Amino acid sequence: MVKIALEHNAAAVIMVHNHPSGDPEPSQADRTLTTTLKNALNMVGTRILDHVVVGYEGCVSLAERGYL
């Protein structure tokens, strides 16, 4: 993700992925990945605006939940 952000000279990114189980609740792995990528992207001057998890029941924004 850092490489792609650099290639596109991105100031910010929004991450989105789905949970095949249908439950959009962010897992601990989702929160850990978000923190890891946030730190890596910060080192190259790129922000994560949000990380959205999509499921059958809707979607959940990690930014709205305070994880960013």
NULUM-870901 format. One record per residue: residue in three letters; residue number from 1; x, y, z of N, C-alpha, C in turn. Coordinates in nm, 2 decimals. Example, Ala and Ser with C-alpha at 12.3 -4.5 7.8 and 13.67 -1.06 7.14 Angstrom:
<node><res>ALA</res><n>1</n><n_c1>1.32</n_c1><n_c2>-0.57</n_c2><n_c3>0.78</n_c3><ca_c1>1.23</ca_c1><ca_c2>-0.45</ca_c2><ca_c3>0.78</ca_c3><c_c1>1.32</c_c1><c_c2>-0.33</c_c2><c_c3>0.78</c_c3></node>
<node><res>SER</res><n>2</n><n_c1>1.28</n_c1><n_c2>-0.22</n_c2><n_c3>0.71</n_c3><ca_c1>1.37</ca_c1><ca_c2>-0.11</ca_c2><ca_c3>0.71</ca_c3><c_c1>1.29</c_c1><c_c2>0.00</c_c2><c_c3>0.79</c_c3></node>
***
This chain:
<node><res>MET</res><n>1</n><n_c1>0.08</n_c1><n_c2>-0.12</n_c2><n_c3>0.00</n_c3><ca_c1>0.00</ca_c1><ca_c2>0.00</ca_c2><ca_c3>0.00</ca_c3><c_c1>0.09</c_c1><c_c2>0.13</c_c2><c_c3>0.00</c_c3></node>
<node><res>VAL</res><n>2</n><n_c1>0.20</n_c1><n_c2>0.12</n_c2><n_c3>0.07</n_c3><ca_c1>0.29</ca_c1><ca_c2>0.24</ca_c2><ca_c3>0.08</ca_c3><c_c1>0.34</c_c1><c_c2>0.27</c_c2><c_c3>-0.06</c_c3></node>
<node><res>LYS</res><n>3</n><n_c1>0.38</n_c1><n_c2>0.16</n_c2><n_c3>-0.13</n_c3><ca_c1>0.44</ca_c1><ca_c2>0.18</ca_c2><ca_c3>-0.26</ca_c3><c_c1>0.34</c_c1><c_c2>0.24</c_c2><c_c3>-0.36</c_c3></node>
<node><res>ILE</res><n>4</n><n_c1>0.21</n_c1><n_c2>0.19</n_c2><n_c3>-0.35</n_c3><ca_c1>0.11</ca_c1><ca_c2>0.24</ca_c2><ca_c3>-0.44</ca_c3><c_c1>0.08</c_c1><c_c2>0.39</c_c2><c_c3>-0.41</c_c3></node>
<node><res>ALA</res><n>5</n><n_c1>0.07</n_c1><n_c2>0.42</n_c2><n_c3>-0.28</n_c3><ca_c1>0.05</ca_c1><ca_c2>0.56</ca_c2><ca_c3>-0.24</ca_c3><c_c1>0.16</c_c1><c_c2>0.65</c_c2><c_c3>-0.29</c_c3></node>
<node><res>LEU</res><n>6</n><n_c1>0.28</n_c1><n_c2>0.61</n_c2><n_c3>-0.28</n_c3><ca_c1>0.40</ca_c1><ca_c2>0.69</ca_c2><ca_c3>-0.34</ca_c3><c_c1>0.39</c_c1><c_c2>0.70</c_c2><c_c3>-0.49</c_c3></node>
<node><res>GLU</res><n>7</n><n_c1>0.36</n_c1><n_c2>0.59</n_c2><n_c3>-0.56</n_c3><ca_c1>0.35</ca_c1><ca_c2>0.59</ca_c2><ca_c3>-0.70</ca_c3><c_c1>0.25</c_c1><c_c2>0.69</c_c2><c_c3>-0.75</c_c3></node>
<node><res>HIS</res><n>8</n><n_c1>0.14</n_c1><n_c2>0.71</n_c2><n_c3>-0.68</n_c3><ca_c1>0.03</ca_c1><ca_c2>0.80</ca_c2><ca_c3>-0.71</ca_c3><c_c1>0.04</c_c1><c_c2>0.93</c_c2><c_c3>-0.65</c_c3></node>
<node><res>ASN</res><n>9</n><n_c1>0.15</n_c1><n_c2>0.96</n_c2><n_c3>-0.57</n_c3><ca_c1>0.17</ca_c1><ca_c2>1.08</ca_c2><ca_c3>-0.50</ca_c3><c_c1>0.05</c_c1><c_c2>1.12</c_c2><c_c3>-0.42</c_c3></node>
<node><res>ALA</res><n>10</n><n_c1>-0.01</n_c1><n_c2>1.02</n_c2><n_c3>-0.35</n_c3><ca_c1>-0.13</ca_c1><ca_c2>1.03</ca_c2><ca_c3>-0.27</ca_c3><c_c1>-0.11</c_c1><c_c2>1.11</c_c2><c_c3>-0.14</c_c3></node>
<node><res>ALA</res><n>11</n><n_c1>-0.19</n_c1><n_c2>1.20</n_c2><n_c3>-0.11</n_c3><ca_c1>-0.18</ca_c1><ca_c2>1.28</ca_c2><ca_c3>0.01</ca_c3><c_c1>-0.26</c_c1><c_c2>1.20</c_c2><c_c3>0.12</c_c3></node>
<node><res>ALA</res><n>12</n><n_c1>-0.35</n_c1><n_c2>1.12</n_c2><n_c3>0.08</n_c3><ca_c1>-0.44</ca_c1><ca_c2>1.04</ca_c2><ca_c3>0.17</ca_c3><c_c1>-0.49</c_c1><c_c2>0.92</c_c2><c_c3>0.10</c_c3></node>
<node><res>VAL</res><n>13</n><n_c1>-0.54</n_c1><n_c2>0.82</n_c2><n_c3>0.18</n_c3><ca_c1>-0.60</ca_c1><ca_c2>0.70</ca_c2><ca_c3>0.13</ca_c3><c_c1>-0.72</c_c1><c_c2>0.66</c_c2><c_c3>0.21</c_c3></node>
<node><res>ILE</res><n>14</n><n_c1>-0.82</n_c1><n_c2>0.59</n_c2><n_c3>0.15</n_c3><ca_c1>-0.93</ca_c1><ca_c2>0.53</ca_c2><ca_c3>0.22</ca_c3><c_c1>-0.93</c_c1><c_c2>0.38</c_c2><c_c3>0.19</c_c3></node>
<node><res>MET</res><n>15</n><n_c1>-0.92</n_c1><n_c2>0.30</n_c2><n_c3>0.29</n_c3><ca_c1>-0.91</ca_c1><ca_c2>0.16</ca_c2><ca_c3>0.27</ca_c3><c_c1>-1.05</c_c1><c_c2>0.10</c_c2><c_c3>0.28</c_c3></node>
<node><res>VAL</res><n>16</n><n_c1>-1.08</n_c1><n_c2>0.00</n_c2><n_c3>0.20</n_c3><ca_c1>-1.21</ca_c1><ca_c2>-0.07</ca_c2><ca_c3>0.21</ca_c3><c_c1>-1.19</c_c1><c_c2>-0.21</c_c2><c_c3>0.18</c_c3></node>
<node><res>HIS</res><n>17</n><n_c1>-1.25</n_c1><n_c2>-0.30</n_c2><n_c3>0.26</n_c3><ca_c1>-1.25</ca_c1><ca_c2>-0.44</ca_c2><ca_c3>0.24</ca_c3><c_c1>-1.38</c_c1><c_c2>-0.50</c_c2><c_c3>0.29</c_c3></node>
<node><res>ASN</res><n>18</n><n_c1>-1.41</n_c1><n_c2>-0.62</n_c2><n_c3>0.24</n_c3><ca_c1>-1.53</ca_c1><ca_c2>-0.69</ca_c2><ca_c3>0.29</ca_c3><c_c1>-1.50</c_c1><c_c2>-0.81</c_c2><c_c3>0.38</c_c3></node>
<node><res>HIS</res><n>19</n><n_c1>-1.60</n_c1><n_c2>-0.84</n_c2><n_c3>0.46</n_c3><ca_c1>-1.59</ca_c1><ca_c2>-0.96</ca_c2><ca_c3>0.54</ca_c3><c_c1>-1.69</c_c1><c_c2>-1.06</c_c2><c_c3>0.47</c_c3></node>
<node><res>PRO</res><n>20</n><n_c1>-1.64</n_c1><n_c2>-1.17</n_c2><n_c3>0.42</n_c3><ca_c1>-1.72</ca_c1><ca_c2>-1.27</ca_c2><ca_c3>0.35</ca_c3><c_c1>-1.82</c_c1><c_c2>-1.33</c_c2><c_c3>0.45</c_c3></node>
<node><res>SER</res><n>21</n><n_c1>-1.80</n_c1><n_c2>-1.33</n_c2><n_c3>0.58</n_c3><ca_c1>-1.89</ca_c1><ca_c2>-1.38</ca_c2><ca_c3>0.67</ca_c3><c_c1>-2.02</c_c1><c_c2>-1.30</c_c2><c_c3>0.68</c_c3></node>
<node><res>GLY</res><n>22</n><n_c1>-2.01</n_c1><n_c2>-1.17</n_c2><n_c3>0.63</n_c3><ca_c1>-2.13</ca_c1><ca_c2>-1.08</ca_c2><ca_c3>0.62</ca_c3><c_c1>-2.13</c_c1><c_c2>-0.99</c_c2><c_c3>0.74</c_c3></node>
<node><res>ASP</res><n>23</n><n_c1>-2.06</n_c1><n_c2>-1.01</n_c2><n_c3>0.85</n_c3><ca_c1>-2.05</ca_c1><ca_c2>-0.93</ca_c2><ca_c3>0.96</ca_c3><c_c1>-1.95</c_c1><c_c2>-0.82</c_c2><c_c3>0.94</c_c3></node>
<node><res>PRO</res><n>24</n><n_c1>-2.00</n_c1><n_c2>-0.69</n_c2><n_c3>0.94</n_c3><ca_c1>-1.91</ca_c1><ca_c2>-0.58</ca_c2><ca_c3>0.91</ca_c3><c_c1>-1.83</c_c1><c_c2>-0.53</c_c2><c_c3>1.03</c_c3></node>
<node><res>GLU</res><n>25</n><n_c1>-1.85</n_c1><n_c2>-0.59</n_c2><n_c3>1.14</n_c3><ca_c1>-1.77</ca_c1><ca_c2>-0.55</ca_c2><ca_c3>1.26</ca_c3><c_c1>-1.62</c_c1><c_c2>-0.57</c_c2><c_c3>1.25</c_c3></node>
<node><res>PRO</res><n>26</n><n_c1>-1.54</n_c1><n_c2>-0.46</n_c2><n_c3>1.26</n_c3><ca_c1>-1.40</ca_c1><ca_c2>-0.48</ca_c2><ca_c3>1.25</ca_c3><c_c1>-1.34</c_c1><c_c2>-0.58</c_c2><c_c3>1.35</c_c3></node>
<node><res>SER</res><n>27</n><n_c1>-1.25</n_c1><n_c2>-0.66</n_c2><n_c3>1.30</n_c3><ca_c1>-1.19</ca_c1><ca_c2>-0.76</ca_c2><ca_c3>1.38</ca_c3><c_c1>-1.06</c_c1><c_c2>-0.70</c_c2><c_c3>1.45</c_c3></node>
<node><res>GLN</res><n>28</n><n_c1>-1.00</n_c1><n_c2>-0.77</n_c2><n_c3>1.54</n_c3><ca_c1>-0.88</ca_c1><ca_c2>-0.72</ca_c2><ca_c3>1.60</ca_c3><c_c1>-0.77</c_c1><c_c2>-0.71</c_c2><c_c3>1.49</c_c3></node>
<node><res>ALA</res><n>29</n><n_c1>-0.77</n_c1><n_c2>-0.81</n_c2><n_c3>1.40</n_c3><ca_c1>-0.67</ca_c1><ca_c2>-0.80</ca_c2><ca_c3>1.29</ca_c3><c_c1>-0.70</c_c1><c_c2>-0.68</c_c2><c_c3>1.20</c_c3></node>
<node><res>ASP</res><n>30</n><n_c1>-0.82</n_c1><n_c2>-0.64</n_c2><n_c3>1.18</n_c3><ca_c1>-0.85</ca_c1><ca_c2>-0.52</ca_c2><ca_c3>1.10</ca_c3><c_c1>-0.79</c_c1><c_c2>-0.39</c_c2><c_c3>1.17</c_c3></node>
<node><res>ARG</res><n>31</n><n_c1>-0.81</n_c1><n_c2>-0.39</n_c2><n_c3>1.30</n_c3><ca_c1>-0.76</ca_c1><ca_c2>-0.27</ca_c2><ca_c3>1.38</ca_c3><c_c1>-0.61</c_c1><c_c2>-0.27</c_c2><c_c3>1.38</c_c3></node>
<node><res>THR</res><n>32</n><n_c1>-0.55</n_c1><n_c2>-0.39</n_c2><n_c3>1.40</n_c3><ca_c1>-0.40</ca_c1><ca_c2>-0.39</ca_c2><ca_c3>1.40</ca_c3><c_c1>-0.35</c_c1><c_c2>-0.35</c_c2><c_c3>1.26</c_c3></node>
<node><res>LEU</res><n>33</n><n_c1>-0.40</n_c1><n_c2>-0.40</n_c2><n_c3>1.16</n_c3><ca_c1>-0.36</ca_c1><ca_c2>-0.37</ca_c2><ca_c3>1.02</ca_c3><c_c1>-0.37</c_c1><c_c2>-0.22</c_c2><c_c3>1.00</c_c3></node>
<node><res>THR</res><n>34</n><n_c1>-0.48</n_c1><n_c2>-0.16</n_c2><n_c3>1.04</n_c3><ca_c1>-0.51</ca_c1><ca_c2>-0.02</ca_c2><ca_c3>1.02</ca_c3><c_c1>-0.40</c_c1><c_c2>0.06</c_c2><c_c3>1.09</c_c3></node>
<node><res>THR</res><n>35</n><n_c1>-0.37</n_c1><n_c2>0.03</n_c2><n_c3>1.22</n_c3><ca_c1>-0.26</ca_c1><ca_c2>0.10</ca_c2><ca_c3>1.29</ca_c3><c_c1>-0.13</c_c1><c_c2>0.08</c_c2><c_c3>1.23</c_c3></node>
<node><res>THR</res><n>36</n><n_c1>-0.09</n_c1><n_c2>-0.04</n_c2><n_c3>1.18</n_c3><ca_c1>0.04</ca_c1><ca_c2>-0.07</ca_c2><ca_c3>1.12</ca_c3><c_c1>0.05</c_c1><c_c2>0.02</c_c2><c_c3>0.99</c_c3></node>
<node><res>LEU</res><n>37</n><n_c1>-0.06</n_c1><n_c2>0.02</n_c2><n_c3>0.91</n_c3><ca_c1>-0.05</ca_c1><ca_c2>0.09</ca_c2><ca_c3>0.78</ca_c3><c_c1>-0.05</c_c1><c_c2>0.24</c_c2><c_c3>0.81</c_c3></node>
<node><res>LYS</res><n>38</n><n_c1>-0.13</n_c1><n_c2>0.29</n_c2><n_c3>0.91</n_c3><ca_c1>-0.13</ca_c1><ca_c2>0.43</ca_c2><ca_c3>0.94</ca_c3><c_c1>0.01</c_c1><c_c2>0.47</c_c2><c_c3>0.98</c_c3></node>
<node><res>ASN</res><n>39</n><n_c1>0.09</n_c1><n_c2>0.40</n_c2><n_c3>1.06</n_c3><ca_c1>0.22</ca_c1><ca_c2>0.43</ca_c2><ca_c3>1.09</ca_c3><c_c1>0.32</c_c1><c_c2>0.43</c_c2><c_c3>0.97</c_c3></node>
<node><res>ALA</res><n>40</n><n_c1>0.30</n_c1><n_c2>0.33</n_c2><n_c3>0.89</n_c3><ca_c1>0.39</ca_c1><ca_c2>0.32</ca_c2><ca_c3>0.77</ca_c3><c_c1>0.36</c_c1><c_c2>0.44</c_c2><c_c3>0.67</c_c3></node>
<node><res>LEU</res><n>41</n><n_c1>0.24</n_c1><n_c2>0.47</n_c2><n_c3>0.65</n_c3><ca_c1>0.20</ca_c1><ca_c2>0.57</ca_c2><ca_c3>0.56</ca_c3><c_c1>0.24</c_c1><c_c2>0.71</c_c2><c_c3>0.61</c_c3></node>
<node><res>ASN</res><n>42</n><n_c1>0.23</n_c1><n_c2>0.73</n_c2><n_c3>0.75</n_c3><ca_c1>0.27</ca_c1><ca_c2>0.85</ca_c2><ca_c3>0.81</ca_c3><c_c1>0.42</c_c1><c_c2>0.88</c_c2><c_c3>0.78</c_c3></node>
<node><res>MET</res><n>43</n><n_c1>0.50</n_c1><n_c2>0.78</n_c2><n_c3>0.77</n_c3><ca_c1>0.64</ca_c1><ca_c2>0.80</ca_c2><ca_c3>0.74</ca_c3><c_c1>0.67</c_c1><c_c2>0.86</c_c2><c_c3>0.61</c_c3></node>
<node><res>VAL</res><n>44</n><n_c1>0.58</n_c1><n_c2>0.84</n_c2><n_c3>0.51</n_c3><ca_c1>0.60</ca_c1><ca_c2>0.90</ca_c2><ca_c3>0.38</ca_c3><c_c1>0.50</c_c1><c_c2>1.01</c_c2><c_c3>0.35</c_c3></node>
<node><res>GLY</res><n>45</n><n_c1>0.44</n_c1><n_c2>1.06</n_c2><n_c3>0.46</n_c3><ca_c1>0.35</ca_c1><ca_c2>1.18</ca_c2><ca_c3>0.45</ca_c3><c_c1>0.21</c_c1><c_c2>1.16</c_c2><c_c3>0.39</c_c3></node>
<node><res>THR</res><n>46</n><n_c1>0.16</n_c1><n_c2>1.03</n_c2><n_c3>0.40</n_c3><ca_c1>0.03</ca_c1><ca_c2>1.00</ca_c2><ca_c3>0.35</ca_c3><c_c1>-0.06</c_c1><c_c2>0.96</c_c2><c_c3>0.47</c_c3></node>
<node><res>ARG</res><n>47</n><n_c1>-0.18</n_c1><n_c2>1.02</n_c2><n_c3>0.47</n_c3><ca_c1>-0.28</ca_c1><ca_c2>0.99</ca_c2><ca_c3>0.58</ca_c3><c_c1>-0.38</c_c1><c_c2>0.88</c_c2><c_c3>0.54</c_c3></node>
<node><res>ILE</res><n>48</n><n_c1>-0.43</n_c1><n_c2>0.81</n_c2><n_c3>0.64</n_c3><ca_c1>-0.54</ca_c1><ca_c2>0.72</ca_c2><ca_c3>0.62</ca_c3><c_c1>-0.66</c_c1><c_c2>0.80</c_c2><c_c3>0.67</c_c3></node>
<node><res>LEU</res><n>49</n><n_c1>-0.76</n_c1><n_c2>0.83</n_c2><n_c3>0.57</n_c3><ca_c1>-0.88</ca_c1><ca_c2>0.90</ca_c2><ca_c3>0.61</ca_c3><c_c1>-0.98</c_c1><c_c2>0.81</c_c2><c_c3>0.68</c_c3></node>
<node><res>ASP</res><n>50</n><n_c1>-0.98</n_c1><n_c2>0.69</n_c2><n_c3>0.63</n_c3><ca_c1>-1.08</ca_c1><ca_c2>0.59</ca_c2><ca_c3>0.68</ca_c3><c_c1>-1.04</c_c1><c_c2>0.45</c_c2><c_c3>0.64</c_c3></node>
<node><res>HIS</res><n>51</n><n_c1>-1.10</n_c1><n_c2>0.35</n_c2><n_c3>0.71</n_c3><ca_c1>-1.09</ca_c1><ca_c2>0.21</ca_c2><ca_c3>0.67</ca_c3><c_c1>-1.23</c_c1><c_c2>0.16</c_c2><c_c3>0.69</c_c3></node>
<node><res>VAL</res><n>52</n><n_c1>-1.29</n_c1><n_c2>0.12</n_c2><n_c3>0.59</n_c3><ca_c1>-1.43</ca_c1><ca_c2>0.08</ca_c2><ca_c3>0.59</ca_c3><c_c1>-1.44</c_c1><c_c2>-0.07</c_c2><c_c3>0.57</c_c3></node>
<node><res>VAL</res><n>53</n><n_c1>-1.51</n_c1><n_c2>-0.14</n_c2><n_c3>0.66</n_c3><ca_c1>-1.54</ca_c1><ca_c2>-0.28</ca_c2><ca_c3>0.65</ca_c3><c_c1>-1.68</c_c1><c_c2>-0.30</c_c2><c_c3>0.60</c_c3></node>
<node><res>VAL</res><n>54</n><n_c1>-1.70</n_c1><n_c2>-0.38</n_c2><n_c3>0.49</n_c3><ca_c1>-1.83</ca_c1><ca_c2>-0.40</ca_c2><ca_c3>0.43</ca_c3><c_c1>-1.87</c_c1><c_c2>-0.55</c_c2><c_c3>0.46</c_c3></node>
<node><res>GLY</res><n>55</n><n_c1>-2.00</n_c1><n_c2>-0.56</n_c2><n_c3>0.49</n_c3><ca_c1>-2.06</ca_c1><ca_c2>-0.69</ca_c2><ca_c3>0.51</ca_c3><c_c1>-2.20</c_c1><c_c2>-0.69</c_c2><c_c3>0.46</c_c3></node>
<node><res>TYR</res><n>56</n><n_c1>-2.27</n_c1><n_c2>-0.80</n_c2><n_c3>0.48</n_c3><ca_c1>-2.41</ca_c1><ca_c2>-0.81</ca_c2><ca_c3>0.44</ca_c3><c_c1>-2.50</c_c1><c_c2>-0.72</c_c2><c_c3>0.51</c_c3></node>
<node><res>GLU</res><n>57</n><n_c1>-2.47</n_c1><n_c2>-0.69</n_c2><n_c3>0.64</n_c3><ca_c1>-2.55</ca_c1><ca_c2>-0.61</ca_c2><ca_c3>0.72</ca_c3><c_c1>-2.52</c_c1><c_c2>-0.46</c_c2><c_c3>0.71</c_c3></node>
<node><res>GLY</res><n>58</n><n_c1>-2.43</n_c1><n_c2>-0.42</n_c2><n_c3>0.62</n_c3><ca_c1>-2.40</ca_c1><ca_c2>-0.28</ca_c2><ca_c3>0.60</ca_c3><c_c1>-2.25</c_c1><c_c2>-0.26</c_c2><c_c3>0.61</c_c3></node>
<node><res>CYS</res><n>59</n><n_c1>-2.20</n_c1><n_c2>-0.15</n_c2><n_c3>0.66</n_c3><ca_c1>-2.06</ca_c1><ca_c2>-0.12</ca_c2><ca_c3>0.66</ca_c3><c_c1>-2.03</c_c1><c_c2>-0.05</c_c2><c_c3>0.79</c_c3></node>
<node><res>VAL</res><n>60</n><n_c1>-1.90</n_c1><n_c2>-0.06</n_c2><n_c3>0.83</n_c3><ca_c1>-1.85</ca_c1><ca_c2>0.01</ca_c2><ca_c3>0.95</ca_c3><c_c1>-1.73</c_c1><c_c2>0.09</c_c2><c_c3>0.92</c_c3></node>
<node><res>SER</res><n>61</n><n_c1>-1.73</n_c1><n_c2>0.21</n_c2><n_c3>0.97</n_c3><ca_c1>-1.61</ca_c1><ca_c2>0.30</ca_c2><ca_c3>0.95</ca_c3><c_c1>-1.52</c_c1><c_c2>0.30</c_c2><c_c3>1.07</c_c3></node>
<node><res>LEU</res><n>62</n><n_c1>-1.40</n_c1><n_c2>0.26</n_c2><n_c3>1.05</n_c3><ca_c1>-1.31</ca_c1><ca_c2>0.26</ca_c2><ca_c3>1.17</ca_c3><c_c1>-1.28</c_c1><c_c2>0.41</c_c2><c_c3>1.21</c_c3></node>
<node><res>ALA</res><n>63</n><n_c1>-1.29</n_c1><n_c2>0.50</n_c2><n_c3>1.12</n_c3><ca_c1>-1.27</ca_c1><ca_c2>0.64</ca_c2><ca_c3>1.16</ca_c3><c_c1>-1.39</c_c1><c_c2>0.68</c_c2><c_c3>1.26</c_c3></node>
<node><res>GLU</res><n>64</n><n_c1>-1.51</n_c1><n_c2>0.65</n_c2><n_c3>1.22</n_c3><ca_c1>-1.62</ca_c1><ca_c2>0.68</ca_c2><ca_c3>1.31</ca_c3><c_c1>-1.62</c_c1><c_c2>0.61</c_c2><c_c3>1.44</c_c3></node>
<node><res>ARG</res><n>65</n><n_c1>-1.55</n_c1><n_c2>0.50</n_c2><n_c3>1.45</n_c3><ca_c1>-1.54</ca_c1><ca_c2>0.43</ca_c2><ca_c3>1.57</ca_c3><c_c1>-1.42</c_c1><c_c2>0.48</c_c2><c_c3>1.66</c_c3></node>
<node><res>GLY</res><n>66</n><n_c1>-1.34</n_c1><n_c2>0.57</n_c2><n_c3>1.60</n_c3><ca_c1>-1.23</ca_c1><ca_c2>0.63</ca_c2><ca_c3>1.68</ca_c3><c_c1>-1.10</c_c1><c_c2>0.56</c_c2><c_c3>1.66</c_c3></node>
<node><res>TYR</res><n>67</n><n_c1>-1.09</n_c1><n_c2>0.46</n_c2><n_c3>1.57</n_c3><ca_c1>-0.96</ca_c1><ca_c2>0.39</ca_c2><ca_c3>1.55</ca_c3><c_c1>-0.86</c_c1><c_c2>0.47</c_c2><c_c3>1.47</c_c3></node>
<node><res>LEU</res><n>68</n><n_c1>-0.90</n_c1><n_c2>0.58</n_c2><n_c3>1.41</n_c3><ca_c1>-0.80</ca_c1><ca_c2>0.66</ca_c2><ca_c3>1.34</ca_c3><c_c1>-0.79</c_c1><c_c2>0.79</c_c2><c_c3>1.41</c_c3></node>
***
